[in-house]
Amino acid sequence: MATATTDNNAANEQKDVNASAPDNAADKAAEKTTPTKNPRKRKLLLLGLLLIVVLGVIGVWAWYEMYGRWSESTDDAYVNGNVVEITPQVTGTVVSIGADDGDLVREGQVLVQFDPNDAEVALQSAEANLAKVVRQVRGLYSNVDGMKAQLAAQRAEVQRAQDNFNRRRSLAAGGAISQEELSHAKDDLTTAQNALTNIQQQLATSTALVDDTQVSSHPDVKSAAAQLRQAYLSNARSTLIAPVTGYVAKRTVQLGQRVQPGTALMAVIPLDQLWIDANFKETQLGQMRIGQPVDIEADLYGGDVKYSGTVDSVGAGTGSAFALLPAQNATGNWIKIVQRVPVRVRINADELAKHPLRIGLSTTVDVNLHDQSGPVLAQQPPKQPLFTTDVYARQLADADTMIARVIHENSAPTSGKTAQR
């Protein structure tokens, strides 16, 4: 029985071996066919990769030739602009503040008011002094006219004395009068002549005080007018006005504060007078020229807003050269650092008006270097002022108007008024 079981097991194992034989033959056939297909696929794969690399290199080269080599960009760029400091020109005590941080102010708007009492008193005193001087100068002209009349009268007196002396001299020659009477006539003539000489000298002196002048151009009047002009300006300067239209920032002034000339009270920032200071590496400036177009992107708006601009100027030195403590490279511990040069970029005014910027904001600028016709540095000085205001000229014009009024009022004839008194 045991022998029969053993024979059955052996028979089953032989069947398994015979069944697996075809599978092994199939595997061996597959192994023979696989090596013939893999090299072809590998070649195609390598060719594909090579083609991708070549196309990538060509693309990079084309990008560099068409754009990369003609473009310089930096994100070390910040918005800058005019910060108009409001500083007094006279000493005063603050009694009114007309604007605070963030407020929009117009050119000529009152920002700070000082106590005007002292300035107004000084102005009234200067006005009265000018009126007095004008009347005194008018008196000088009147003196000249009076001296001329005295001169004419004295000449007539000299002529009368001369005629009297001649007549008495003829009478004395005939013995009709005494020598003493003739001597008296001669003394009268001498006295009249001396008086004439004295009047002529007085007339010359009076004429010298007013010669080649009018009341308004007389030195005394001009001196008093200058004092009135200074008093008027001091009174006007007790009111601080905005020299430009812009937004208030950095207000430090307080009510009741006693301020001295030159003290910064606040600032006005005109947001239409902004530009970008882009700090480029010195290795980026080789082909940069004034007038080249610039693409600008502000972090405030991100990629949704694009600005256009132009290169306005290239700095005359690196940032470190103008630092408060310039680097000292004469020491032994020297490390070369790539320097940066500030480049000013002018922003398109219309785009700036649509999307306002603020001073200090970060930007990214990209300069198009294709146009090489512009200069590296400015070749001509500015032909006209870059920024102006006429608010202070108006004060001077108002002062001159007041001076003209005072001179006119005190130069008019007053004979009728005097007669009535």
C-alpha positions in Angstrom: 0.0 0.0 0.0 2.8 2.4 0.8 4.5 1.5 -2.4 1.4 2.5 -4.4 1.2 5.9 -2.7 4.8 6.6 -3.5 4.3 5.8 -7.1 1.3 8.1 -7.4 3.3 11.1 -5.9 6.1 10.5 -8.3 3.6 10.4 -11.2 2.1 13.7 -10.1 5.5 15.5 -9.9 6.3 14.3 -13.3 3.1 15.8 -14.6 3.9 19.2 -13.0 7.4 19.2 -14.6 5.9 18.4 -17.9 3.3 21.2 -17.5 5.8 23.8 -16.6 8.1 23.0 -19.5 6.1 25.0 -22.1 6.0 28.1 -19.8 9.8 28.0 -19.4 10.2 27.8 -23.1 7.9 30.8 -23.6 10.0 32.8 -21.1 13.2 31.9 -22.9 11.6 33.0 -26.2 10.6 36.4 -24.7 14.1 36.9 -23.3 15.5 36.3 -26.8 13.1 38.9 -28.4 13.4 41.7 -25.7 17.0 42.7 -26.4 16.2 43.3 -30.0 13.4 45.9 -29.1 15.1 47.9 -26.2 18.0 49.5 -28.2 15.6 51.1 -30.6 13.4 52.6 -27.9 16.5 53.8 -26.1 17.8 55.6 -29.2 14.4 57.3 -29.7 14.4 58.4 -26.1 17.9 59.8 -26.4 17.1 61.6 -29.6 14.0 63.1 -28.0 16.0 64.3 -25.0 18.7 65.7 -27.3 16.1 67.5 -29.3 14.6 69.0 -26.2 18.0 70.1 -25.0 18.8 71.7 -28.4 15.5 73.5 -28.6 16.0 74.7 -25.0 19.5 76.0 -25.9 18.2 77.7 -29.0 15.3 79.2 -27.0 17.7 80.5 -24.3 20.0 81.9 -27.0 17.2 83.5 -28.9 15.8 85.0 -25.6 19.2 86.4 -24.7 19.9 87.9 -28.2 16.4 89.4 -28.5 15.7 90.4 -24.9 18.2 89.3 -22.2 21.2 91.2 -23.4 19.1 94.3 -24.1 17.5 94.4 -20.7 18.6 95.2 -17.1 16.3 94.9 -14.2 16.5 95.4 -10.4 14.1 95.2 -7.5 16.3 97.5 -5.5 14.2 100.5 -6.6 12.1 102.8 -4.5 9.7 105.6 -5.1 11.1 109.0 -4.2 9.8 112.6 -4.5 9.8 116.1 -3.2 9.2 116.5 0.5 8.4 120.2 0.9 9.3 121.2 4.5 7.1 123.9 6.0 9.4 126.1 8.1 8.7 129.6 9.5 10.8 132.6 8.4 10.0 134.6 11.6 9.7 133.8 15.3 6.1 133.3 16.5 3.7 131.5 18.8 1.3 129.0 17.1 -2.4 129.9 17.5 -3.9 127.9 14.7 -3.1 124.7 12.7 -4.9 124.3 9.4 -4.1 120.7 8.4 -3.0 117.3 9.7 -1.2 114.3 8.4 -2.9 112.8 5.3 -4.9 116.0 4.5 -4.9 117.3 1.0 -3.9 121.0 0.9 -4.0 123.4 -2.1 -1.3 125.9 -3.0 -1.7 129.0 -0.9 -3.9 127.3 1.7 -3.2 128.4 5.4 -1.3 125.7 7.3 -0.1 127.4 10.5 -1.0 130.8 12.0 1.2 132.7 14.5 0.0 135.3 17.0 -0.2 138.4 14.7 -0.4 141.1 17.3 3.3 142.0 17.4 3.7 141.9 13.7 0.6 144.1 13.1 1.9 146.7 15.5 5.2 146.8 13.8 3.5 147.1 10.4 1.4 150.0 11.6 4.5 151.7 12.9 6.3 151.3 9.6 3.3 152.5 7.7 3.1 155.7 9.8 6.9 156.2 9.4 6.7 156.0 5.6 3.8 158.6 5.6 5.9 160.9 7.8 9.0 160.6 5.6 6.9 161.2 2.4 5.6 164.5 4.0 9.1 165.4 5.1 10.5 164.9 1.6 7.6 167.0 0.2 8.8 169.7 2.6 12.3 169.4 1.0 10.8 170.1 -2.4 8.9 173.0 -0.9 12.1 174.4 0.6 13.7 174.4 -2.8 10.8 176.4 -4.2 10.9 178.8 -1.3 14.6 179.3 -1.6 14.2 180.1 -5.3 11.7 182.8 -4.4 14.0 184.2 -1.8 16.8 184.2 -4.3 14.8 186.2 -6.8 13.8 188.7 -4.1 17.4 189.0 -2.8 18.7 189.6 -6.3 16.2 192.5 -6.6 17.4 193.8 -3.2 21.0 193.6 -4.5 20.0 195.5 -7.6 18.2 198.1 -5.5 21.3 198.5 -3.3 23.5 198.7 -6.3 21.4 201.5 -7.9 21.3 203.4 -4.6 25.0 203.1 -4.2 25.6 204.3 -7.8 23.3 207.3 -7.3 24.8 208.3 -4.0 28.3 208.0 -5.4 27.4 210.5 -8.1 25.9 212.9 -5.5 29.0 212.5 -3.3 31.2 213.5 -6.2 29.3 216.8 -6.6 29.4 217.3 -2.8 25.6 216.9 -2.4 26.0 214.2 0.3 28.6 213.4 2.8 31.1 210.5 2.5 29.5 208.9 5.6 26.2 208.6 3.8 28.0 207.1 0.7 29.7 204.6 3.1 26.4 203.6 4.5 25.1 202.9 0.9 28.1 200.8 0.2 27.6 198.8 3.3 24.0 198.2 2.3 25.2 196.9 -1.0 27.7 194.6 0.6 25.2 193.2 3.0 22.7 192.5 0.2 25.4 190.8 -1.8 26.4 188.6 1.1 22.8 187.7 1.8 22.4 186.8 -1.9 25.5 184.5 -1.7 24.1 182.9 1.5 20.7 182.2 -0.2 22.5 180.7 -3.2 24.4 178.3 -1.0 21.2 177.4 0.9 19.4 176.8 -2.4 22.3 174.6 -3.6 22.1 172.6 -0.4 18.3 172.2 -0.6 18.6 171.2 -4.3 21.2 168.6 -3.5 18.7 166.9 -1.2 16.1 166.4 -3.9 18.1 166.8 -7.2 17.2 164.3 -9.9 14.6 162.6 -7.7 10.8 162.3 -7.2 9.0 161.8 -4.0 8.7 158.0 -4.6 12.4 157.7 -5.6 13.9 159.8 -2.9 16.4 157.9 -0.7 14.6 158.7 2.5 11.3 157.5 1.1 12.9 154.3 -0.3 14.5 153.6 3.1 11.2 154.0 4.8 9.5 151.9 2.1 12.0 149.1 2.7 11.2 149.2 6.4 7.5 149.0 5.6 8.1 146.2 3.1 10.0 144.2 5.8 7.3 144.8 8.3 4.6 143.7 5.8 6.5 140.6 5.0 7.1 139.8 8.7 3.3 140.2 9.3 2.5 138.1 6.2 5.0 135.4 7.2 3.2 135.0 10.5 0.7 133.0 8.4 2.4 129.9 6.9 0.8 128.8 3.6 1.3 125.8 1.4 3.8 126.5 -1.3 2.5 123.5 -3.4 -0.6 121.3 -3.7 0.0 118.0 -2.0 -0.6 115.8 1.1 0.5 116.7 4.6 3.0 114.5 6.4 5.3 114.6 9.4 3.3 117.2 11.4 5.1 118.0 14.6 3.8 121.5 15.3 1.5 122.0 18.3 -0.8 124.8 19.5 1.0 127.3 21.7 4.4 126.2 20.6 7.0 129.0 20.3 8.9 128.3 17.1 12.1 129.8 15.7 12.9 130.4 12.0 13.9 127.2 10.2 12.0 124.8 12.6 10.3 122.0 10.6 6.6 122.1 11.4 5.2 119.7 8.8 5.8 118.6 5.3 3.7 118.7 2.1 4.3 116.0 -0.5 3.1 116.6 -4.0 2.2 113.1 -5.3 2.4 114.3 -8.9 6.2 115.0 -8.4 7.4 111.5 -7.9 10.2 109.4 -9.5 12.0 106.2 -8.9 15.5 105.8 -7.6 16.7 102.4 -8.9 20.0 101.1 -7.6 21.7 99.2 -10.3 24.9 97.2 -10.0 27.9 98.8 -11.6 28.1 95.9 -14.0 24.6 96.7 -15.3 25.4 100.3 -16.4 27.5 99.5 -19.5 24.7 100.0 -22.0 22.4 102.2 -20.0 21.6 105.6 -21.6 19.4 108.6 -20.7 16.0 108.4 -22.4 15.8 104.6 -22.6 12.3 103.2 -21.9 11.6 101.5 -18.6 8.8 99.1 -17.4 7.8 99.6 -13.8 5.9 97.4 -11.4 5.0 98.5 -7.9 4.6 96.1 -5.1 1.6 98.1 -4.0 -0.5 97.0 -7.0 1.5 93.9 -8.0 1.4 92.7 -11.6 -2.1 94.1 -12.2 -0.7 97.6 -12.8 2.2 98.5 -15.1 3.9 101.8 -15.3 6.0 103.1 -18.2 8.9 105.5 -17.7 12.3 106.7 -19.0 15.8 106.9 -17.7 16.1 110.5 -16.5 19.6 110.5 -15.1 22.4 108.3 -13.9 24.0 109.1 -10.5 27.4 110.8 -10.4 28.7 108.3 -7.8 27.9 105.1 -6.0 25.7 105.0 -2.9 28.6 104.1 -0.6 30.6 107.1 -1.9 28.1 109.5 -0.5 27.4 107.6 2.7 27.8 109.4 6.0 30.7 107.1 6.8 32.3 106.1 3.4 34.0 102.7 3.2 37.8 102.8 3.9 39.4 100.5 1.5 43.0 101.3 2.3 43.0 98.8 5.2 44.4 95.3 4.9 41.0 93.6 5.4 39.6 94.5 2.0 36.8 92.6 0.4 35.5 93.6 -3.0 31.8 94.3 -3.1 29.8 95.1 -6.2 28.8 98.8 -5.9 25.4 100.1 -6.9 24.7 103.4 -8.6 21.4 105.2 -8.3 19.5 105.7 -11.6 16.5 108.1 -11.6 13.5 106.9 -13.6 10.8 109.4 -14.6 7.3 108.0 -14.3 4.6 108.6 -16.9 2.4 111.4 -15.4 -0.9 110.1 -16.7 -0.3 106.6 -15.4 0.8 108.0 -12.1 -2.4 110.1 -11.8 -4.5 106.9 -12.4 -2.6 104.8 -9.9 -1.0 107.1 -7.3 2.2 106.0 -5.5 3.7 107.0 -2.2 7.2 107.9 -1.3 9.3 104.9 -0.2 7.3 102.2 -1.9 9.2 99.2 -3.4 9.2 98.7 -7.2 10.8 96.5 -9.8 12.2 98.3 -12.9 13.2 96.8 -16.2 15.2 99.0 -18.6 15.1 98.4 -22.3 18.6 98.9 -23.7 17.9 98.7 -27.4 18.1 102.5 -27.9 21.7 103.5 -27.6 21.4 107.0 -29.0 21.1 108.8 -25.6 24.0 110.1 -23.6 25.5 108.3 -20.6 25.4 111.5 -18.5 23.5 114.8 -19.0 25.2 117.0 -21.5 23.3 120.3 -20.9 22.2 122.1 -17.7 18.4 122.5 -17.1 17.1 125.4 -19.2 14.4 126.3 -16.7 13.6 125.6 -13.0 12.4 122.1 -12.4 10.0 123.1 -9.5 8.7 126.5 -8.7 6.1 128.3 -6.5 5.0 131.9 -6.6 3.2 132.2 -3.3 6.0 134.2 -1.7 6.2 136.5 -4.7 2.6 137.4 -4.1 3.4 138.6 -0.6 6.1 140.9 -2.0 3.7 142.2 -4.7 1.1 142.9 -2.0 3.7 144.8 0.1 4.6 147.0 -3.0 1.0 147.7 -3.5 0.6 148.9 0.1 3.8 151.1 -0.3 2.5 152.7 -3.4 -0.8 153.5 -1.7 0.8 155.2 1.3 3.1 157.3 -0.9 0.2 158.4 -3.1 -2.0 159.3 -0.2 0.7 161.4 1.4 1.9 163.0 -1.8 -1.4 164.6 -2.8 -1.8 168.4 -2.3 -3.2 169.3 1.1 -3.4 173.0 0.7 -7.2 173.0 0.8 -7.2 170.8 3.9 -4.6 173.0 5.6 -6.6 176.1 4.8 -9.7 174.6 6.3 -7.8 173.9 9.5 
